[in-house]
Amino acid sequence: MLTEPEPECAEISATDDAVGTRIGTGIAVTALALGLSACGGSDGGTSGGLPTPTPTPTPAIVITDAEAARFLLQAQFAALDSDISAVKTQGYSAWLTNQLGLAASQGGWDWLTSQGIDIAHSSKGNELFFSSEIDPMVWYQLYIGADQMRKRCAIALSEMMVVSVEPAIAGKTWPQYLIAGYWDVLTANVFGNFRTLLEEVTLNPAMGIYLNTAGNLKEDASSGRQPDENYAREVMQLFTIGLYKLNVDGTRQVDASGKPIPTYAQSDVSNLARAFTGYDIDYSKTKQVPVSYLTFTITTNEFTRGRMAFAASDHSTLAATFLGTTIPANTDGATALKTALDTLFNHPNVGPFFGKQMIQKLVTSNPSAAYVGRVAAVFNDNGAGVRGDLKAVWKAILTDTEARTLPTSSTAGKVREPAMRFVQWGRTFSISSISGNWKIYSQADAATLGQSWFRAPSVFNFFRPEYAPPNTAIASSGLVAPEFQLHSEVSTTGYLNTLTWSINATFGDAGDLKPDYSIILPLATDPTALVNWLNLHLTANQLSANTVSLIKASISKIVLTATSTDADKLNVIYGAVLLVMACPEYIIQK
């Protein structure tokens, strides 16, 4: 610690980064560290007759290559040499500040338009109903762009606030644009405030179609119709507060008999649903366009982005009481929605409920209660009296001691999602599209990756945050391993087959996508250097010495000579990449 100045001297403070905390890199530079007195000069003068003490500078925090790579593989998709260098130079906190300040790259909606998909091309077929275009859009978004952290965190959000093309949006008008519009909402708000994010998600047309807010009508006494409760239930259960009341550290509150206390009852769902009536797709944004080879006109796609439209005549004016809040009868729609979302946002469960799931997505499946509590505290107050500051939350998650300390427990860490492995591989090896159309389609079938973004089988995502593989030590220990819900003998085979086909130079439709191995081509003749490079960049040096030895021995069987061609060298690289990305020490991220 820096030596404090004498009480009568004006204190010159430093930021957390400057004083060399675990999230900084530099030695503290203050007037004191320079040997300057706040009351005198730099000549060793006195303060109150006493000599100015010479401070001991705080040692710089040295971040190793492996520590930087491990951090990057939590914060974004890949760990390139330039990123590793930036983290080591800037420190975790400053690097995060820079990333949080990066502007968003081209969004999914605009990319689809750049591909000419906003009109029905005779060469493409009727794009009005195509959902297959969703996949190239998403893969392009994740493979390309400097704003990796924004997109990595948006993917985490997409797995909590789920919208899926299956089954509700498939077959709807402009499904690919609906999904792109929702993706753009996530990327636009992922570094904003949770309250704003919640409102944009609620009023998004894709979410409206997926969870029945679009076209949700007020009650009708003559027919017995009641407002649809789907969104009201899921926004509580999955997006904000969860099923049970929580302590700030994410542990469940219990009643006198030791049973968990529900956060809401059916009456809360029914009443809250009234606040979400009166909204529908804004078709005023559309127009009918004739297409020469079709016998009908098609609707333009502007309705798929922006918010749904509100019709006061379809909105419930009954009083609504939920979660201890009452919306009075005859309250206008905007006020009713604001009250509903404010109530959800300010519920004490949101910080620990949201924080824990984001920790699970980025860092570890089983964070300690203390870790969850620290993140929830930042959600509740970012230090400046602001609740729901997502920039502060992401920083808290990624700079926490528990995140930055390499765990030794065999139950620590998390399973890398199959689709995330694929993105990491593509980013690491600068994947490109020969056609520019990024022709890779759904990988949701278990015979492929078993996972494809925005194709989750239900609103509960591909895996639940509380899932534990049955009849395992994980389950018997009261731990969870959410991504194992994707894991089976079939999905394992599918992943390995897909990886094998893809690593080998080109993949996707007609071999449209191509990785670039030039960065490691010179290492092909040196098995030790090659495996060490892959170990660092793909696993943050988490392969055991035995695994490294086995991979080196395997690829050494391909003998290269001075006359070996690049094709020969690439065969070595293909094998090495496959073996690293297939081994359990890679699949489990710590």
C-alpha positions as CSV (number, residue, x, y, z in Angstrom):
1,M,0.0,0.0,0.0
2,L,1.1,3.6,-0.6
3,T,2.2,5.5,2.5
4,E,-0.5,8.1,3.3
5,P,0.5,11.7,3.5
6,E,0.4,13.5,6.8
7,P,-3.1,14.6,7.9
8,E,-2.6,18.3,7.2
9,C,-1.5,17.5,3.6
10,A,-4.0,17.3,0.8
11,E,-4.3,13.6,-0.3
12,I,-3.7,12.8,-3.9
13,S,-5.7,9.6,-4.7
14,A,-5.3,7.0,-7.4
15,T,-7.9,4.8,-9.1
16,D,-8.2,1.1,-8.3
17,D,-6.2,0.3,-11.4
18,A,-3.4,2.7,-10.4
19,V,-2.9,1.2,-7.0
20,G,-2.2,-2.1,-8.5
21,T,-5.2,-4.2,-7.5
22,R,-5.7,-7.5,-9.2
23,I,-7.5,-5.8,-12.1
24,G,-4.6,-3.4,-12.8
25,T,-1.1,-3.7,-14.3
26,G,0.7,-0.5,-13.6
27,I,2.6,0.8,-10.6
28,A,0.7,3.5,-8.8
29,V,1.7,6.9,-10.1
30,T,0.7,9.7,-7.7
31,A,2.5,12.7,-6.3
32,L,3.6,10.5,-3.4
33,A,5.0,7.8,-5.7
34,L,7.0,10.4,-7.4
35,G,8.4,11.6,-4.1
36,L,6.4,14.8,-4.2
37,S,4.8,16.3,-1.1
38,A,1.3,17.7,-1.4
39,C,2.5,20.4,1.0
40,G,6.0,21.0,-0.2
41,G,8.3,20.4,-3.2
42,S,10.2,17.4,-4.4
43,D,13.4,18.2,-2.5
44,G,12.7,16.0,0.5
45,G,11.1,19.0,2.3
46,T,9.3,18.6,5.5
47,S,5.7,18.8,6.5
48,G,5.1,20.1,10.0
49,G,8.8,19.7,10.6
50,L,8.8,16.0,9.7
51,P,10.7,14.6,6.7
52,T,8.4,13.4,3.9
53,P,8.4,9.6,3.9
54,T,9.6,7.8,0.8
55,P,6.8,5.5,-0.3
56,T,7.2,1.9,-1.4
57,P,5.6,1.6,-4.9
58,T,3.0,-1.1,-5.3
59,P,4.5,-3.8,-7.5
60,A,3.1,-4.1,-10.9
61,I,0.7,-7.0,-11.4
62,V,2.2,-9.3,-14.0
63,I,-0.3,-11.1,-16.1
64,T,1.0,-14.2,-17.8
65,D,0.1,-15.3,-21.3
66,A,-2.0,-18.1,-19.9
67,E,-3.8,-15.8,-17.5
68,A,-4.6,-13.4,-20.3
69,A,-5.8,-16.1,-22.5
70,R,-8.0,-17.6,-19.8
71,F,-9.5,-14.2,-19.2
72,L,-10.2,-13.6,-22.9
73,L,-11.9,-17.0,-23.3
74,Q,-14.3,-15.9,-20.6
75,A,-14.8,-12.4,-21.9
76,Q,-15.1,-13.1,-25.6
77,F,-14.8,-15.9,-28.1
78,A,-11.1,-16.3,-28.8
79,A,-7.6,-15.4,-27.5
80,L,-5.5,-14.0,-30.3
81,D,-1.9,-12.9,-29.8
82,S,-2.9,-9.2,-30.2
83,D,-5.6,-9.6,-27.5
84,I,-3.3,-11.4,-25.2
85,S,-0.8,-8.6,-25.5
86,A,-3.4,-6.0,-25.0
87,V,-4.6,-7.6,-21.7
88,K,-1.1,-8.0,-20.4
89,T,-0.3,-4.3,-21.2
90,Q,-3.6,-2.7,-20.1
91,G,-4.7,-5.0,-17.3
92,Y,-8.1,-6.6,-16.9
93,S,-10.0,-3.5,-15.9
94,A,-8.6,-1.1,-18.5
95,W,-9.1,-3.7,-21.2
96,L,-12.7,-4.2,-20.2
97,T,-13.3,-0.4,-20.1
98,N,-12.0,-0.2,-23.7
99,Q,-14.2,-3.1,-24.8
100,L,-17.2,-1.7,-23.1
101,G,-16.7,1.5,-25.0
102,L,-16.4,0.0,-28.5
103,A,-19.2,0.8,-30.8
104,A,-21.3,-2.1,-32.1
105,S,-20.4,-3.4,-35.5
106,Q,-22.9,-3.9,-38.3
107,G,-26.0,-5.6,-36.9
108,G,-27.8,-8.7,-38.1
109,W,-30.7,-6.8,-39.7
110,D,-28.5,-4.6,-41.8
111,W,-26.3,-7.5,-42.8
112,L,-29.3,-9.4,-44.1
113,T,-30.3,-6.4,-46.1
114,S,-26.7,-6.1,-47.5
115,Q,-27.2,-9.7,-48.8
116,G,-30.2,-8.6,-50.8
117,I,-32.6,-10.7,-48.7
118,D,-35.0,-7.9,-48.1
119,I,-36.6,-8.6,-51.5
120,A,-37.6,-11.9,-53.1
121,H,-34.9,-12.8,-55.6
122,S,-35.9,-15.3,-58.3
123,S,-32.4,-16.8,-57.8
124,K,-33.0,-17.3,-54.1
125,G,-36.7,-18.2,-53.9
126,N,-39.3,-16.5,-51.8
127,E,-37.3,-15.0,-49.0
128,L,-40.5,-13.9,-47.3
129,F,-40.7,-17.2,-45.4
130,F,-37.1,-18.4,-45.3
131,S,-35.8,-19.2,-41.8
132,S,-32.6,-20.8,-43.1
133,E,-31.1,-17.4,-43.6
134,I,-31.0,-17.0,-39.8
135,D,-28.0,-19.2,-39.5
136,P,-25.6,-17.4,-41.8
137,M,-26.6,-14.1,-40.2
138,V,-25.8,-15.3,-36.7
139,W,-22.5,-17.1,-37.6
140,Y,-21.3,-14.0,-39.5
141,Q,-22.2,-11.9,-36.5
142,L,-20.1,-14.1,-34.2
143,Y,-17.2,-14.7,-36.5
144,I,-16.7,-11.1,-37.6
145,G,-16.3,-7.7,-35.9
146,A,-14.0,-6.2,-33.3
147,D,-16.8,-6.0,-30.7
148,Q,-16.3,-9.6,-29.5
149,M,-17.1,-8.9,-25.9
150,R,-20.4,-7.2,-26.8
151,K,-21.4,-10.2,-28.9
152,R,-20.3,-12.8,-26.3
153,C,-22.3,-11.1,-23.6
154,A,-25.3,-10.8,-26.0
155,I,-25.1,-14.5,-26.6
156,A,-25.3,-15.0,-22.8
157,L,-28.4,-12.8,-22.7
158,S,-29.9,-14.8,-25.6
159,E,-29.7,-18.0,-23.6
160,M,-31.6,-16.4,-20.7
161,M,-34.1,-14.2,-22.5
162,V,-34.8,-16.8,-25.2
163,V,-36.3,-16.2,-28.6
164,S,-36.2,-19.1,-31.0
165,V,-37.2,-19.7,-34.5
166,E,-38.5,-23.1,-33.4
167,P,-41.4,-23.4,-33.5
168,A,-43.2,-20.1,-33.1
169,I,-41.3,-18.0,-35.6
170,A,-40.6,-20.6,-38.3
171,G,-43.0,-20.0,-41.2
172,K,-43.9,-16.5,-40.0
173,T,-43.4,-13.5,-42.3
174,W,-39.7,-12.6,-42.5
175,P,-38.5,-15.0,-39.8
176,Q,-34.8,-14.2,-40.4
177,Y,-35.4,-10.5,-40.0
178,L,-37.4,-11.1,-36.8
179,I,-34.5,-13.0,-35.3
180,A,-32.0,-10.4,-36.6
181,G,-34.1,-7.6,-35.0
182,Y,-34.1,-9.4,-31.7
183,W,-30.3,-10.0,-31.9
184,D,-29.8,-6.3,-32.6
185,V,-31.8,-5.4,-29.5
186,L,-29.5,-7.6,-27.4
187,T,-26.3,-6.2,-28.8
188,A,-27.6,-2.6,-28.6
189,N,-28.5,-2.9,-24.9
190,V,-26.1,-5.4,-23.5
191,F,-23.9,-2.6,-22.1
192,G,-26.7,-0.4,-21.1
193,N,-29.1,-0.7,-18.1
194,F,-31.1,-3.9,-17.3
195,R,-34.3,-1.9,-17.0
196,T,-34.0,-0.6,-20.6
197,L,-33.0,-4.0,-21.8
198,L,-36.1,-5.5,-20.2
199,E,-38.4,-3.0,-21.9
200,E,-36.9,-3.4,-25.3
201,V,-37.1,-7.2,-25.0
202,T,-40.7,-7.0,-23.8
203,L,-41.8,-4.8,-26.8
204,N,-39.7,-6.6,-29.4
205,P,-41.8,-8.1,-32.2
206,A,-39.9,-11.4,-32.2
207,M,-40.5,-11.8,-28.5
208,G,-44.1,-10.7,-29.0
209,I,-44.6,-13.6,-31.5
210,Y,-42.6,-16.1,-29.5
211,L,-44.3,-15.6,-26.2
212,N,-47.7,-14.3,-27.3
213,T,-47.5,-10.7,-26.4
214,A,-48.2,-9.8,-30.0
215,G,-52.0,-9.7,-30.4
216,N,-52.6,-10.2,-26.7
217,L,-56.1,-8.9,-26.0
218,K,-57.9,-7.7,-22.9
219,E,-60.5,-9.8,-21.2
220,D,-63.9,-10.3,-22.7
221,A,-66.7,-11.1,-20.3
222,S,-69.1,-12.3,-23.0
223,S,-66.7,-15.0,-24.3
224,G,-64.8,-15.6,-21.1
225,R,-61.5,-14.7,-22.8
226,Q,-58.6,-13.7,-20.5
227,P,-55.3,-12.1,-21.4
228,D,-52.6,-14.5,-22.5
229,E,-50.4,-15.3,-19.6
230,N,-47.4,-16.7,-21.4
231,Y,-45.1,-13.7,-21.3
232,A,-46.2,-12.6,-17.8
233,R,-45.1,-16.1,-16.5
234,E,-41.9,-16.3,-18.4
235,V,-40.7,-12.7,-17.7
236,M,-40.9,-13.6,-14.0
237,Q,-39.8,-17.2,-14.0
238,L,-36.9,-16.9,-16.6
239,F,-36.0,-13.3,-17.2
240,T,-36.1,-11.5,-13.9
241,I,-37.0,-13.0,-10.5
242,G,-37.2,-16.8,-10.8
243,L,-39.4,-19.2,-8.9
244,Y,-38.2,-18.7,-5.3
245,K,-37.2,-15.8,-3.1
246,L,-33.5,-15.4,-2.9
247,N,-31.0,-13.9,-0.5
248,V,-28.6,-11.4,-2.1
249,D,-26.0,-14.2,-2.5
250,G,-28.4,-16.3,-4.6
251,T,-29.2,-18.8,-1.9
252,R,-32.9,-19.6,-1.4
253,Q,-34.9,-18.1,1.4
254,V,-36.9,-20.7,3.4
255,D,-39.9,-20.6,5.6
256,A,-40.2,-21.9,9.2
257,S,-40.4,-25.4,7.9
258,G,-37.3,-25.1,5.8
259,K,-39.2,-25.0,2.4
260,P,-38.3,-22.4,-0.3
261,I,-40.6,-19.5,-0.6
262,P,-42.2,-18.9,-4.0
263,T,-41.7,-15.5,-5.5
264,Y,-45.1,-15.4,-7.1
265,A,-48.5,-17.2,-7.3
266,Q,-50.9,-17.8,-10.1
267,S,-52.8,-14.6,-9.2
268,D,-49.6,-12.6,-9.8
269,V,-49.3,-14.1,-13.3
270,S,-53.0,-13.4,-14.2
271,N,-52.8,-9.8,-13.0
272,L,-49.4,-9.0,-14.5
273,A,-50.7,-10.3,-17.9
274,R,-53.1,-7.4,-18.1
275,A,-50.2,-5.0,-18.3
276,F,-49.0,-6.8,-21.5
277,T,-52.2,-6.4,-23.5
278,G,-52.9,-4.1,-26.4
279,Y,-49.6,-4.8,-28.2
280,D,-49.2,-6.2,-31.7
281,I,-46.9,-6.2,-34.7
282,D,-46.7,-2.7,-36.2
283,Y,-47.9,-3.4,-39.7
284,S,-48.1,0.3,-40.4
285,K,-44.4,0.1,-41.2
286,T,-45.0,-2.4,-44.1
287,K,-46.2,-2.1,-47.6
288,Q,-47.1,-4.7,-50.3
289,V,-44.5,-5.2,-53.0
290,P,-45.2,-7.2,-56.2
291,V,-42.6,-9.7,-57.3
292,S,-42.6,-10.6,-61.0
293,Y,-42.4,-14.4,-60.6
294,L,-45.0,-14.6,-57.8
295,T,-48.8,-14.5,-58.2
296,F,-49.1,-12.4,-55.0
297,T,-47.5,-9.4,-53.4
298,I,-45.2,-9.7,-50.4
299,T,-45.1,-7.6,-47.2
300,T,-41.9,-5.6,-46.6
301,N,-39.9,-6.3,-43.5
302,E,-39.7,-3.0,-41.5
303,F,-42.1,-4.3,-38.9
304,T,-39.5,-6.8,-37.7
305,R,-37.4,-4.2,-35.9
306,G,-38.3,-1.5,-33.5
307,R,-41.2,-1.9,-31.1
308,M,-44.6,-3.4,-31.4
309,A,-47.5,-1.0,-31.8
310,F,-50.0,-0.3,-29.0
311,A,-53.8,-0.1,-29.4
312,A,-55.6,1.3,-26.4
313,S,-58.8,-0.4,-27.3
314,D,-57.2,-3.8,-26.9
315,H,-55.6,-3.0,-23.5
316,S,-57.1,-4.2,-20.2
317,T,-58.3,-1.4,-17.9
318,L,-58.9,-3.6,-14.9
319,A,-56.9,-3.1,-11.8
320,A,-53.9,-5.4,-11.6
321,T,-52.3,-6.5,-8.3
322,F,-49.0,-8.5,-8.4
323,L,-45.8,-8.8,-6.4
324,G,-47.2,-6.3,-3.9
325,T,-47.9,-3.6,-6.5
326,T,-51.3,-2.5,-7.8
327,I,-51.9,-0.8,-11.1
328,P,-55.2,1.1,-10.6
329,A,-58.2,0.5,-12.9
330,N,-58.3,2.6,-16.0
331,T,-54.6,3.2,-16.0
332,D,-53.3,3.9,-19.6
333,G,-51.1,1.3,-21.3
334,A,-47.8,3.2,-21.1
335,T,-48.1,3.8,-17.4
336,A,-49.3,0.2,-16.8
337,L,-46.3,-1.2,-18.6
338,K,-43.9,1.1,-16.8
339,T,-45.3,0.1,-13.5
340,A,-45.1,-3.6,-14.3
341,L,-41.5,-3.4,-15.6
342,D,-40.4,-1.1,-12.7
343,T,-41.8,-3.6,-10.2
344,L,-39.9,-6.5,-11.8
345,F,-36.7,-4.5,-12.2
346,N,-36.7,-3.4,-8.5
347,H,-37.5,-6.8,-7.1
348,P,-34.6,-7.9,-4.8
349,N,-34.3,-11.2,-6.6
350,V,-33.1,-9.7,-9.9
351,G,-29.5,-9.0,-8.9
352,P,-28.7,-12.5,-7.7
353,F,-30.9,-14.3,-10.2
354,F,-29.5,-12.5,-13.2
355,G,-25.9,-12.3,-11.9
356,K,-25.6,-16.0,-11.1
357,Q,-26.8,-17.0,-14.6
358,M,-24.4,-14.7,-16.3
359,I,-21.5,-16.0,-14.1
360,Q,-22.6,-19.5,-15.2
361,K,-22.5,-18.5,-18.9
362,L,-19.1,-16.9,-18.8
363,V,-17.1,-18.3,-15.9
364,T,-18.3,-21.3,-13.9
365,S,-21.3,-23.5,-13.4
366,N,-21.1,-23.4,-9.6
367,P,-20.1,-20.0,-8.4
368,S,-19.8,-19.6,-4.6
369,A,-22.5,-17.7,-2.8
370,A,-20.0,-15.0,-2.0
371,Y,-19.2,-14.6,-5.7
372,V,-22.9,-14.3,-6.6
373,G,-23.4,-11.9,-3.7
374,R,-20.6,-9.6,-4.9
375,V,-22.0,-9.4,-8.4
376,A,-25.5,-8.9,-7.1
377,A,-24.3,-6.0,-5.0
378,V,-22.9,-4.3,-8.1
379,F,-26.2,-4.9,-9.9
380,N,-28.0,-3.3,-7.0
381,D,-25.6,-0.3,-6.9
382,N,-22.8,0.3,-9.3
383,G,-21.1,2.5,-6.7
384,A,-22.8,5.6,-8.0
385,G,-26.3,4.8,-6.8
386,V,-27.3,3.3,-10.2
387,R,-29.2,-0.1,-10.2
388,G,-28.9,-2.4,-13.2
389,D,-25.7,-1.0,-14.8
390,L,-24.7,-3.9,-17.0
391,K,-21.3,-2.5,-17.7
392,A,-20.6,-2.7,-14.0
393,V,-22.1,-6.2,-13.8
394,W,-19.9,-7.6,-16.6
395,K,-16.8,-6.0,-15.0
396,A,-17.7,-7.5,-11.6
397,I,-18.2,-10.9,-13.1
398,L,-15.0,-11.0,-15.0
399,T,-12.7,-9.3,-12.5
400,D,-13.9,-11.1,-9.4
401,T,-11.2,-13.0,-7.5
402,E,-13.1,-16.2,-8.1
403,A,-13.0,-15.6,-11.9
404,R,-9.4,-14.6,-12.0
405,T,-8.1,-17.4,-9.8
406,L,-7.5,-20.7,-11.7
407,P,-9.5,-23.3,-9.8
408,T,-8.0,-26.6,-8.7
409,S,-11.2,-28.5,-7.9
410,S,-12.2,-31.2,-10.4
411,T,-15.8,-29.8,-10.2
412,A,-14.9,-26.3,-11.1
413,G,-15.4,-24.5,-14.4
414,K,-18.0,-25.2,-17.0
415,V,-18.6,-27.1,-20.2
416,R,-17.8,-25.2,-23.4
417,E,-21.0,-25.1,-25.4
418,P,-20.6,-26.9,-28.8
419,A,-21.5,-23.9,-30.8
420,M,-19.2,-21.7,-28.7
421,R,-16.3,-24.1,-29.5
422,F,-17.1,-23.7,-33.2
423,V,-17.0,-19.9,-32.9
424,Q,-13.7,-20.0,-31.0
425,W,-12.2,-22.2,-33.7
426,G,-13.4,-19.9,-36.5
427,R,-12.2,-16.7,-34.7
428,T,-8.8,-18.3,-33.8
429,F,-8.1,-19.2,-37.4
430,S,-9.6,-16.1,-39.1
431,I,-12.4,-17.8,-40.9
432,S,-13.7,-16.2,-44.0
433,S,-16.5,-16.8,-46.6
434,I,-15.5,-17.4,-50.2
435,S,-18.9,-16.2,-51.5
436,G,-19.4,-13.5,-48.8
437,N,-22.7,-15.2,-47.9
438,W,-21.5,-17.2,-44.9
439,K,-23.2,-20.4,-46.0
440,I,-23.4,-22.4,-42.8
441,Y,-26.8,-23.5,-41.8
442,S,-28.5,-25.0,-38.7
443,Q,-26.2,-27.1,-36.5
444,A,-29.0,-27.8,-34.0
445,D,-29.3,-31.5,-34.8
446,A,-27.4,-33.9,-32.5
447,A,-25.7,-35.4,-35.5
448,T,-23.9,-32.1,-36.0
449,L,-23.1,-29.7,-33.2
450,G,-26.4,-30.3,-31.3
451,Q,-26.7,-26.5,-30.9
452,S,-27.4,-23.5,-33.2
453,W,-28.0,-20.0,-32.0
454,F,-31.7,-19.0,-31.9
455,R,-32.9,-22.5,-32.5
456,A,-33.4,-23.6,-28.9
457,P,-36.2,-26.2,-28.5
458,S,-38.1,-24.1,-26.0
459,V,-38.0,-20.9,-24.0
460,F,-36.0,-22.9,-21.5
461,N,-33.0,-22.7,-23.9
462,F,-30.8,-25.7,-24.9
463,F,-30.0,-26.3,-21.2
464,R,-31.4,-25.1,-17.9
465,P,-29.1,-23.3,-15.4
466,E,-30.0,-25.8,-12.6
467,Y,-29.4,-29.0,-14.7
468,A,-27.3,-31.7,-13.2
469,P,-26.5,-35.0,-15.1
470,P,-28.6,-37.7,-13.2
471,N,-26.8,-40.4,-11.3
472,T,-23.5,-38.6,-11.3
473,A,-21.1,-37.3,-8.6
474,I,-22.1,-33.8,-9.8
475,A,-25.8,-34.4,-8.9
476,S,-25.1,-36.2,-5.7
477,S,-22.9,-33.3,-4.5
478,G,-25.7,-30.8,-5.1
479,L,-23.8,-29.2,-8.0
480,V,-25.0,-28.4,-11.5
481,A,-23.5,-28.7,-15.0
482,P,-26.0,-27.0,-17.3
483,E,-24.3,-27.6,-20.6
484,F,-24.2,-31.3,-20.0
485,Q,-27.9,-31.3,-20.9
486,L,-26.6,-31.0,-24.5
487,H,-24.2,-33.9,-24.0
488,S,-24.9,-37.5,-25.2
489,E,-23.2,-40.2,-27.1
490,V,-24.9,-39.0,-30.3
491,S,-24.0,-35.3,-29.7
492,T,-20.4,-36.2,-28.9
493,T,-20.1,-38.1,-32.2
494,G,-21.8,-35.3,-34.0
495,Y,-19.4,-32.7,-32.6
496,L,-16.3,-34.7,-33.5
497,N,-17.6,-35.5,-37.0
498,T,-18.5,-31.8,-37.6
499,L,-15.2,-30.7,-36.3
500,T,-13.3,-33.2,-38.5
501,W,-15.1,-32.1,-41.6
502,S,-14.7,-28.4,-40.8
503,I,-11.1,-28.3,-39.8
504,N,-10.1,-29.8,-43.1
505,A,-9.8,-26.5,-45.1
506,T,-13.3,-25.7,-46.1
507,F,-16.8,-26.4,-44.8
508,G,-20.4,-25.1,-45.0
509,D,-22.5,-25.2,-48.1
510,A,-20.3,-26.0,-51.1
511,G,-17.2,-25.4,-48.9
512,D,-18.0,-21.7,-48.6
513,L,-16.2,-21.1,-45.3
514,K,-12.4,-21.4,-45.1
515,P,-10.1,-21.1,-42.0
516,D,-6.6,-19.7,-42.3
517,Y,-3.9,-21.7,-40.6
518,S,-1.0,-19.5,-41.9
519,I,-0.2,-18.3,-38.4
520,I,0.8,-21.8,-37.3
521,L,1.9,-23.3,-40.6
522,P,5.6,-22.6,-39.7
523,L,5.1,-24.6,-36.5
524,A,4.0,-27.8,-38.3
525,T,7.5,-29.2,-38.3
526,D,7.9,-28.6,-34.6
527,P,5.3,-30.7,-32.7
528,T,6.2,-29.2,-29.4
529,A,5.8,-25.6,-30.6
530,L,2.6,-26.4,-32.4
531,V,0.9,-28.1,-29.5
532,N,2.1,-25.4,-27.1
533,W,0.6,-22.7,-29.4
534,L,-2.7,-24.6,-29.6
535,N,-2.7,-25.2,-25.8
536,L,-2.3,-21.5,-25.1
537,H,-4.7,-20.1,-27.6
538,L,-7.5,-22.7,-27.3
539,T,-7.3,-23.8,-23.7
540,A,-5.2,-21.2,-21.9
541,N,-2.6,-23.9,-21.1
542,Q,-5.1,-26.1,-19.4
543,L,-4.0,-29.4,-21.1
544,S,-2.2,-31.7,-18.7
545,A,1.4,-32.7,-19.4
546,N,0.2,-36.2,-20.2
547,T,-2.3,-34.9,-22.8
548,V,0.2,-32.7,-24.4
549,S,2.6,-35.6,-24.6
550,L,0.0,-37.9,-26.2
551,I,-1.0,-35.3,-28.8
552,K,2.7,-34.6,-29.7
553,A,3.4,-38.3,-30.1
554,S,0.3,-38.7,-32.3
555,I,1.1,-35.9,-34.7
556,S,4.8,-36.8,-34.8
557,K,3.8,-39.9,-36.6
558,I,3.2,-37.8,-39.7
559,V,6.8,-37.3,-40.8
560,L,7.7,-34.0,-42.4
561,T,10.9,-33.4,-44.3
562,A,12.5,-30.4,-46.0
563,T,10.6,-31.2,-49.1
564,S,7.2,-31.5,-47.4
565,T,4.5,-29.3,-49.0
566,D,2.1,-27.0,-47.3
567,A,-0.5,-29.6,-47.8
568,D,1.6,-32.1,-45.8
569,K,2.0,-29.5,-43.1
570,L,-1.7,-28.8,-43.0
571,N,-2.4,-32.4,-42.4
572,V,-0.3,-32.2,-39.2
573,I,-2.2,-29.1,-38.2
574,Y,-5.6,-30.6,-38.8
575,G,-4.7,-33.5,-36.6
576,A,-3.4,-31.3,-33.8
577,V,-6.3,-29.0,-33.8
578,L,-8.8,-31.9,-33.8
579,L,-7.0,-33.7,-30.9
580,V,-6.9,-30.6,-28.8
581,M,-10.5,-29.6,-29.4
582,A,-11.6,-33.2,-28.8
583,C,-10.0,-33.8,-25.4
584,P,-11.9,-33.4,-22.1
585,E,-9.4,-30.8,-20.8
586,Y,-10.5,-28.5,-23.6
587,I,-14.2,-29.3,-23.4
588,I,-14.2,-28.3,-19.7
589,Q,-13.3,-24.7,-19.4
590,K,-11.7,-23.5,-16.2
